[in-house]
Amino acid sequence: MKRIYLIGIGVLLTVAVLCTGCKQYTETEESTLIPDLTDKQETPVPAPDPPKRSEPEEMTSEQSEKLPPQVTHQNRREAIAAVGKEYEGRIDSTVLTEMIAHEQGSPSIDFELFETDQQAYVTKVRALFEDRLPFRSEGSLIGPKAPSYEKACDYIRAEFAGCIGKKMDSETLEEYLTLMKADIAQQNAVPYEKNPQKAFDNCRRMIWDLCECTTENTPYFKTHK
């Protein structure tokens, strides 16, 4: 009996030891598998700022100055009329009116230039009026009156002396003077004496265009009538 009693106590001790080991293992395993929520808690990420409202871009000076087409056209017409007024008394009134109306309705100069550079546009318009001033047959009131044929030749030689050797040679000039005897601008040649002003101006116009003359670089007519 005493032996059986001792065996029973041994069994109980063994079971107690095993239970204690199981409990320690279970606690260790649980501590490994279950995360420490207190230590592992993440710092909250702040919410992103709401997108800013895009403000309208400021208009550039060019955009702010851009006018409706009808206003721009009206401004252009007024600018042309203002240039025309500068030539009152220097260009025949009928011719002047026709020139203004033509430029306002069917301009010789690109309209887009007025939209980008009004001053440049006005300068080009003024050059069109200036181009008429040397020629009475084209409406000028200040251009030279046609003299006799011989004097006309002398006048033209002096007027375009600066072009010789640059834009043409003297032989070419003399050919124009010979042709002036019978106005070659006419379909049927007309002797100089029949229409001296037209023959005189036509000859000068051809040389004027050939040499790319302007009232600035060829001002002879302003002081020699």
C-alpha positions in Angstrom: 0.0 0.0 0.0 2.8 2.3 0.9 4.4 1.7 -2.5 1.1 2.4 -4.4 0.8 5.6 -2.4 4.2 6.8 -3.4 3.6 6.0 -7.0 0.4 8.1 -6.9 2.2 11.0 -5.4 4.9 10.7 -8.2 2.2 10.8 -10.9 0.6 13.8 -9.4 3.9 15.7 -9.2 4.6 14.8 -12.8 1.2 16.1 -14.0 1.7 19.2 -12.0 5.1 19.8 -13.6 3.7 19.2 -17.1 0.8 21.6 -16.5 3.1 24.3 -15.3 5.3 23.9 -18.4 2.3 24.0 -20.7 1.0 27.2 -19.0 4.4 28.9 -19.4 4.7 27.8 -23.0 1.2 29.0 -23.8 1.9 32.4 -22.2 5.1 32.8 -24.1 3.5 31.8 -27.4 0.7 34.2 -26.9 3.0 37.0 -26.0 4.9 36.3 -29.2 1.8 36.0 -31.5 -0.3 38.8 -30.1 1.2 42.2 -31.0 1.6 44.8 -28.3 -1.1 47.2 -29.5 0.1 49.9 -27.1 3.7 49.8 -28.3 2.9 49.2 -32.0 0.2 51.9 -32.3 0.9 54.1 -35.4 1.0 57.8 -35.2 -2.1 59.2 -37.0 -1.3 60.7 -40.5 -2.8 64.2 -40.9 -5.3 64.4 -43.8 -4.0 66.2 -46.9 -4.9 69.8 -47.4 -7.8 70.4 -49.7 -6.7 71.4 -53.2 -6.4 75.1 -53.6 -8.8 76.8 -56.0 -6.9 78.0 -59.0 -7.3 81.7 -59.4 -7.8 83.1 -62.9 -4.6 84.2 -64.5 -4.0 87.9 -64.9 -4.5 89.1 -68.4 -1.4 90.2 -70.2 -1.3 93.8 -71.4 -1.8 92.5 -75.0 -4.9 90.6 -74.0 -6.3 93.4 -71.9 -5.8 95.8 -74.8 -7.3 93.6 -77.4 -10.5 95.2 -78.7 -13.5 93.8 -80.5 -13.0 93.6 -84.2 -15.5 96.3 -85.0 -13.8 98.7 -82.6 -10.4 97.9 -84.1 -11.7 98.5 -87.6 -13.2 101.8 -86.6 -9.9 102.8 -85.0 -8.0 101.9 -88.1 -10.4 103.9 -90.3 -10.0 106.9 -88.0 -6.2 106.6 -88.1 -6.2 106.6 -91.9 -8.5 109.6 -92.0 -6.2 111.4 -89.6 -3.2 110.7 -91.9 -5.2 111.9 -94.8 -5.8 115.3 -93.1 -2.1 115.8 -93.0 -2.0 116.1 -96.8 -4.8 118.6 -97.2 -3.5 121.3 -99.5 -0.7 119.0 -100.7 -2.8 116.5 -102.6 -5.8 117.3 -104.7 -9.0 117.0 -102.5 -10.7 114.5 -104.9 -7.6 112.3 -105.1 -7.1 112.6 -101.4 -10.7 111.5 -100.6 -10.3 108.5 -103.0 -7.0 107.5 -101.4 -8.5 107.6 -97.9 -11.6 105.6 -98.9 -9.5 103.0 -100.7 -7.2 102.4 -97.7 -10.2 102.3 -95.3 -12.1 99.8 -97.5 -9.4 97.8 -99.4 -6.2 98.5 -97.6 -2.8 98.2 -99.3 -1.3 97.3 -95.9 -1.9 94.1 -94.0 -4.7 94.8 -91.4 -2.9 92.5 -88.9 -0.1 95.0 -88.6 -2.6 97.5 -87.1 -3.5 95.0 -84.4 0.1 94.4 -83.4 1.7 97.8 -84.0 -0.5 100.7 -84.8 2.4 103.2 -85.1 4.1 101.0 -87.7 0.8 100.7 -89.6 0.3 104.5 -89.6 3.9 105.0 -90.8 3.2 102.8 -93.8 -0.1 104.5 -94.6 1.7 107.9 -94.5 4.3 106.5 -96.9 1.5 105.9 -99.4 0.5 109.5 -99.3 4.1 110.7 -99.4 4.6 108.7 -102.6 2.1 110.8 -104.5 3.7 114.2 -103.6 6.4 114.3 -106.3 3.9 113.8 -109.2 1.3 116.3 -110.2 -0.4 113.9 -112.6 -1.0 111.6 -109.6 -2.8 114.3 -107.6 0.1 116.2 -106.0 -0.3 120.0 -105.6 3.4 120.5 -104.8 5.1 118.4 -107.4 7.1 120.1 -110.2 5.3 121.3 -113.2 6.4 119.9 -116.5 8.8 122.3 -118.3 9.9 122.0 -122.0 11.4 118.7 -123.0 15.0 119.9 -122.8 14.5 121.4 -119.3 12.7 118.3 -118.3 15.7 116.2 -119.2 18.0 118.5 -117.1 15.6 118.4 -114.2 15.5 114.5 -114.2 19.3 114.3 -114.5 19.7 116.5 -111.4 16.9 114.8 -109.5 18.3 111.3 -109.8 22.0 112.1 -109.9 22.4 110.3 -106.6 21.1 107.0 -108.1 23.8 106.9 -110.8 26.3 104.1 -110.1 24.1 102.7 -107.3 20.7 101.8 -108.7 21.3 102.4 -112.4 24.0 103.7 -114.8 23.9 107.0 -116.7 23.2 105.1 -120.0 20.0 103.7 -118.5 18.9 107.2 -117.4 19.5 108.6 -120.9 17.4 105.8 -122.4 14.5 106.9 -120.2 14.9 110.5 -121.3 14.8 109.5 -124.9 11.7 107.4 -124.4 10.1 110.4 -122.6 9.9 112.2 -126.0 7.0 109.9 -126.8 5.2 108.8 -123.6 5.8 105.1 -123.5 3.2 104.6 -120.7 0.5 105.2 -123.3 -0.7 102.4 -125.5 -0.2 104.7 -128.4 2.9 106.9 -128.1 2.0 110.5 -127.5 4.7 113.2 -128.2 5.9 115.0 -125.1 4.5 118.3 -126.2 1.0 116.8 -126.4 0.8 115.9 -122.7 4.0 117.1 -121.0 2.9 116.7 -117.4 2.0 113.1 -117.8 5.1 112.3 -119.9 7.3 114.1 -117.4 5.8 112.3 -114.4 5.6 108.9 -116.0 9.3 109.0 -116.8 10.1 110.2 -113.3 7.9 107.5 -111.8 9.6 104.7 -113.6 13.0 105.9 -112.4 11.6 106.6 -108.9 10.4 103.0 -108.6 13.6 101.6 -110.2 15.8 103.4 -107.7 13.5 102.8 -104.7 13.2 106.5 -104.1 11.3 108.1 -101.2 10.5 111.7 -100.4 13.2 111.4 -97.7 16.1 110.0 -99.8 15.1 112.0 -103.0 13.9 115.4 -101.7 14.9 117.3 -104.9 11.4 118.1 -105.9 10.7 119.9 -102.6 13.1 122.7 -103.5 13.0 122.6 -107.3 9.7 123.3 -108.9 
